[in-house]
Each structure stands twice: as C-alpha cells, then as structure tokens.
Amino acid sequence: MPMDVLSIYESEKVGYHLRFLEAIRIPQRTAAPFFSSMGYPKRQDMILYVDGCSTRYQDKDGRTLTTHPGDVVYVPKGAEYTVGCIEESQNAATLQINFLLFRESFSPFIFSDEIVIFPNQRRLRELFERAILLSKNAGASPMKQKAILFELFHCLCDTGTRQSEGGLIRLGIDYLDAHYFEDPSVASLARMCHVSEEYFRRLFKEQKGLSPVAYKNELRRSKARQYLMYTDMSVLEISESLSYATVSHFIKDFKEHHGTTPLAFRNAYKRS
C-alpha cells in the first residue's frame, strides 16, 4: 500500500507528531563501496547534511541525484536506493538523523515518496551537530530532540516558501543555481517543488523572465566565459564539465550568443 504523503510545506499548516530515533555522523570515503538498500526498503525516514563531500544517489526507478557540500537530503521511509561518495575533502561525512512521522491521528506519513535534495543549507549544519550530541547523551530530553527536528523542518520549509506563489518553486531555482552543470530536467525540478511541470515553467518565467531551459543555458554560458578567461581548461574539457552533448554543440551555442568561438573569445580576452 502506498505511503501517505504530506509535503514538508503542507506540514507547516497542520499538526503532526514525530519520533526521534537517532542522529549519527557517518564518515564518507570515495574508496568505500556504495551503500545499497535495494530490496530492503528503509524502515524509517532520514534527513542528512552533506559535510565536505559530494554523493550520488540512484533510486529503484533509475533516477540519479548528486549532492554537494552543504546540501540537505531527505530520504523517505520505504525508499530503495544506492548511494556512494564521489568526491571528498578531509573529514568528509554525512550527518544523519533517523525519525518517524505521524499525523495527529497517529497514522504514519512521509514528506515525499522520492528522495529530495535541499541545496545550499550550510546554515543548518549546527542543528545536525546538536542532534548528534543529544543522541550520544542517554539522558537527553526527548522534547529537545524533537524540537531540533521541528526547527530543522521549519527552516527547510521556509527556504522553499516565501509566502508568495513564486516561493513555491524557490527550492527548484536554488537547485538549478547550484547544479546547472548537471543539466537537471525541468520535470525533476517540478517534482522537487511538488508542482506540475507546466505550473513550474509558468512561475519560473514570471520570476526570472526566462524559461528554465534558457536560464540554465545562460548559467552554463556564464560559467564557460569564466573558464575561458581564468583557466587553461580546453574547449573540450569546458564542454564536458558543463554537460553539453558534444563539443560541437557547445561551440555552436557559444558562437550564436557571443558572435565568436570559445577559442577566439579566450584569445581576445588575453590580448585585451
């Protein structure tokens, strides 16, 4: 039977209960094998902070998500997925909190039936650290543990909703700003915001003045200009790092918008 879903945004409008289970710091290493829960659905919800590393998730439907330092990830009860560290710095880790959610009737629910990434949430690191310290203390007050989770959820909800229609897609915009080089689809951004793709496109155009695809491509071109001016990366390396289908596509796109090829742009900058 499908789990009852109440989005984190809707949860702000209703009463609900939660059970804090544990909080723990898990070191991350690129050399370590990927963790897999395939065939073994998660028995509790989890929210985690990505500290000093990048990780890659793949769910049972083949959807791939990449996290970066400072991101927060929600993994729902029942999820089946693989995850592994793909890039790390010293002392890389994920700060994880396991919990369960219940409506006021005490029936269980989840915030989403998919893994959700909340990008650029560095301000929340302290809350995760506090939860871990409390979890280590056998005599810690359950009320304090729950209070941290409620505060954490409120902060995440506040990130995505600004009491305005445009705020409904803030999470998708933030994700696109941080992950544009991965070429995320508009459909995936809409799912992240719990709105239809058509509605997401309309709100995005109203807020940014560009379609999501045009905005994403402008971010890529802006980054390409920076690479050409300030690095020695080859045109091929720049094309690949920004997820262009081919180097020819990158050159054509760049020339259409700048009137010159990437290499000519770089040479002109060096002469100036």
C-alpha positions as CSV (number, residue, x, y, z in Angstrom):
1,M,0.0,0.0,0.0
2,P,1.4,3.4,-0.9
3,M,2.5,5.6,2.0
4,D,0.5,8.7,2.9
5,V,2.4,11.8,1.6
6,L,2.2,15.2,3.2
7,S,4.8,17.6,1.8
8,I,7.1,19.5,4.2
9,Y,5.4,22.7,3.0
10,E,1.9,21.5,3.8
11,S,3.1,20.1,7.2
12,E,3.5,23.7,8.3
13,K,-0.3,24.2,8.1
14,V,-1.3,21.1,10.2
15,G,-0.4,19.4,13.4
16,Y,1.7,16.3,13.4
17,H,3.9,14.1,15.6
18,L,7.4,12.8,15.1
19,R,9.6,10.2,16.8
20,F,13.3,11.0,17.0
21,L,15.2,7.7,16.6
22,E,18.9,8.6,16.4
23,A,21.5,11.0,15.0
24,I,24.9,9.9,13.9
25,R,27.9,11.2,11.9
26,I,29.0,8.8,9.1
27,P,32.5,9.3,7.6
28,Q,32.5,9.3,3.8
29,R,35.3,8.0,1.5
30,T,35.4,7.7,-2.3
31,A,37.2,4.3,-1.8
32,A,34.4,2.9,0.2
33,P,31.8,0.7,-1.6
34,F,28.4,2.2,-2.4
35,F,25.7,1.6,0.2
36,S,22.6,-0.2,-1.2
37,S,19.1,-0.6,0.2
38,M,17.8,-2.2,-3.0
39,G,15.4,-4.9,-2.0
40,Y,15.4,-3.7,1.6
41,P,13.1,-0.6,1.9
42,K,14.1,1.9,4.6
43,R,12.2,1.4,7.8
44,Q,12.3,5.0,8.9
45,D,12.7,8.5,7.4
46,M,16.1,10.0,7.3
47,I,17.4,13.6,6.8
48,L,21.1,14.3,6.4
49,Y,23.6,17.1,6.0
50,V,26.3,16.6,3.4
51,D,29.6,17.7,5.0
52,G,32.7,18.1,2.9
53,C,31.8,15.6,0.2
54,S,29.7,15.0,-2.9
55,T,27.5,11.9,-3.1
56,R,25.4,10.3,-5.8
57,Y,22.1,8.6,-5.2
58,Q,20.2,6.3,-7.6
59,D,16.7,5.1,-6.7
60,K,15.0,1.9,-7.8
61,D,13.5,3.7,-10.8
62,G,16.9,4.7,-12.0
63,R,16.7,8.4,-11.1
64,T,20.1,9.8,-10.3
65,L,20.7,12.7,-7.9
66,T,24.0,14.3,-7.0
67,T,24.6,16.2,-3.7
68,H,27.3,18.7,-2.9
69,P,28.8,20.1,0.4
70,G,26.1,22.0,2.3
71,D,23.2,20.2,0.8
72,V,20.5,18.6,2.9
73,V,18.9,15.3,1.8
74,Y,15.5,13.8,2.8
75,V,15.2,10.0,2.3
76,P,11.7,8.8,2.9
77,K,10.6,5.6,4.7
78,G,10.2,2.9,2.1
79,A,12.9,4.2,-0.2
80,E,15.2,1.8,-2.1
81,Y,18.4,3.3,-3.4
82,T,22.2,3.2,-3.7
83,V,24.5,5.9,-2.6
84,G,28.2,6.5,-2.6
85,C,30.8,9.2,-2.1
86,I,32.2,10.6,-5.5
87,E,34.3,13.4,-4.1
88,E,35.6,14.2,-0.7
89,S,37.7,16.6,1.4
90,Q,39.4,15.9,4.7
91,N,36.9,14.7,7.4
92,A,34.1,14.3,4.9
93,A,30.9,12.9,6.4
94,T,27.2,12.9,6.3
95,L,25.3,14.0,9.5
96,Q,22.2,11.8,9.6
97,I,19.0,11.9,11.7
98,N,16.6,9.0,11.6
99,F,13.0,9.6,12.6
100,L,9.3,8.7,12.0
101,L,6.4,11.0,11.1
102,F,2.8,10.6,12.3
103,R,-0.4,12.6,11.7
104,E,-2.4,13.7,14.7
105,S,-4.4,10.5,14.3
106,F,-1.0,8.7,14.7
107,S,-1.2,7.3,11.2
108,P,2.3,7.3,9.6
109,F,3.1,9.6,6.7
110,I,6.2,10.8,4.7
111,F,7.2,14.2,3.3
112,S,7.7,12.8,-0.2
113,D,7.8,9.4,-1.9
114,E,11.1,10.4,-3.6
115,I,14.5,11.4,-2.3
116,V,14.6,15.2,-2.1
117,I,17.6,17.5,-2.1
118,F,17.6,20.9,-0.4
119,P,20.7,22.7,-1.8
120,N,22.9,25.2,-0.1
121,Q,21.7,24.7,3.5
122,R,25.0,25.4,5.3
123,R,23.3,27.4,8.0
124,L,21.6,24.2,9.2
125,R,24.8,22.3,10.0
126,E,24.7,23.4,13.6
127,L,21.3,21.8,14.1
128,F,22.5,18.5,12.9
129,E,25.6,18.7,15.2
130,R,23.3,19.5,18.1
131,A,21.1,16.5,17.3
132,I,24.2,14.2,17.2
133,L,25.4,15.5,20.6
134,L,21.9,14.9,22.1
135,S,21.7,11.4,20.6
136,K,25.0,10.5,22.3
137,N,23.6,11.5,25.7
138,A,21.5,8.7,27.1
139,G,19.7,11.1,29.4
140,A,18.9,13.7,26.8
141,S,15.4,15.1,26.8
142,P,13.2,13.6,24.0
143,M,11.5,17.0,23.8
144,K,14.8,18.7,23.0
145,Q,15.5,16.0,20.3
146,K,12.1,16.6,18.7
147,A,12.5,20.4,19.0
148,I,15.6,20.2,16.9
149,L,13.8,18.3,14.2
150,F,10.8,20.6,14.2
151,E,13.2,23.6,13.9
152,L,15.1,21.9,11.1
153,F,11.9,21.1,9.1
154,H,10.6,24.7,9.6
155,C,13.9,26.1,8.3
156,L,13.7,23.9,5.2
157,C,10.1,24.8,4.6
158,D,10.9,28.5,5.0
159,T,13.6,28.1,2.4
160,G,11.1,26.8,-0.1
161,T,8.1,29.0,0.7
162,R,8.3,32.8,1.0
163,Q,4.5,33.4,1.5
164,S,4.2,34.0,-2.3
165,E,3.4,32.0,-5.3
166,G,6.9,32.3,-6.6
167,G,8.2,30.9,-3.3
168,L,6.7,27.6,-4.2
169,I,9.5,27.0,-6.7
170,R,12.4,28.5,-4.7
171,L,13.8,25.1,-4.0
172,G,13.9,24.3,-7.7
173,I,15.5,27.6,-8.5
174,D,18.1,27.1,-5.8
175,Y,18.8,23.6,-7.0
176,L,19.3,24.8,-10.6
177,D,21.6,27.6,-9.5
178,A,23.8,25.0,-7.7
179,H,23.5,22.1,-10.1
180,Y,23.1,23.6,-13.6
181,F,26.2,21.9,-14.9
182,E,24.5,18.5,-14.3
183,D,21.7,19.5,-16.8
184,P,18.7,18.7,-14.5
185,S,15.4,18.2,-16.3
186,V,12.5,20.6,-15.8
187,A,10.4,17.7,-14.8
188,S,12.8,16.8,-11.9
189,L,12.8,20.4,-10.7
190,A,9.0,20.5,-10.7
191,R,8.8,17.2,-8.7
192,M,11.2,18.7,-6.2
193,C,8.8,21.6,-5.7
194,H,5.7,19.3,-5.6
195,V,4.1,21.2,-8.5
196,S,3.2,20.3,-12.1
197,E,5.8,20.8,-14.8
198,E,3.6,23.3,-16.6
199,Y,3.0,25.3,-13.4
200,F,6.7,25.3,-12.6
201,R,7.5,26.7,-16.1
202,R,4.9,29.5,-15.7
203,L,6.1,30.6,-12.3
204,F,9.7,30.3,-13.3
205,K,9.2,32.6,-16.4
206,E,7.3,35.1,-14.2
207,Q,10.1,35.2,-11.6
208,K,13.2,35.0,-13.8
209,G,12.0,36.4,-17.2
210,L,13.4,33.3,-18.9
211,S,12.2,29.7,-19.4
212,P,14.0,27.2,-17.1
213,V,16.0,25.8,-20.1
214,A,17.0,29.3,-21.2
215,Y,18.0,30.3,-17.7
216,K,20.1,27.1,-17.3
217,N,21.8,27.6,-20.6
218,E,22.7,31.2,-19.6
219,L,24.2,29.9,-16.4
220,R,26.3,27.4,-18.4
221,R,27.5,30.1,-20.8
222,S,28.4,32.4,-18.0
223,K,30.5,29.7,-16.4
224,A,32.0,28.9,-19.8
225,R,33.2,32.5,-20.1
226,Q,34.8,32.3,-16.6
227,Y,36.6,29.1,-17.6
228,L,37.8,30.7,-20.9
229,M,39.1,33.8,-19.2
230,Y,40.6,32.5,-15.9
231,T,41.6,28.9,-16.5
232,D,43.6,26.8,-19.0
233,M,40.9,24.3,-19.5
234,S,40.5,23.1,-23.1
235,V,37.3,23.8,-25.0
236,L,36.5,20.0,-24.8
237,E,37.1,20.0,-21.0
238,I,34.8,23.0,-20.6
239,S,32.1,21.4,-22.8
240,E,32.2,18.2,-20.8
241,S,32.2,19.9,-17.4
242,L,29.1,21.8,-18.3
243,S,27.2,18.8,-19.7
244,Y,27.0,19.8,-23.3
245,A,26.0,16.9,-25.5
246,T,29.1,17.4,-27.7
247,V,31.9,19.9,-28.0
248,S,30.4,20.9,-31.4
249,H,27.1,21.8,-29.6
250,F,29.0,23.9,-27.1
251,I,30.9,25.8,-29.8
252,K,27.7,26.4,-31.8
253,D,25.8,27.6,-28.8
254,F,28.6,29.9,-27.7
255,K,29.0,31.4,-31.1
256,E,25.3,32.0,-31.5
257,H,25.2,34.1,-28.3
258,H,28.6,35.7,-28.4
259,G,29.3,36.1,-32.1
260,T,32.6,34.3,-31.8
261,T,34.0,30.8,-31.0
262,P,35.2,30.0,-27.5
263,L,38.8,29.8,-28.5
264,A,38.6,33.2,-30.3
265,F,36.9,34.6,-27.2
266,R,39.8,33.4,-25.0
267,N,42.4,34.8,-27.3
268,A,40.7,38.2,-27.5
269,Y,40.5,38.3,-23.7
270,K,44.2,37.6,-23.3
271,R,45.1,40.4,-25.8
272,S,42.9,42.9,-24.0
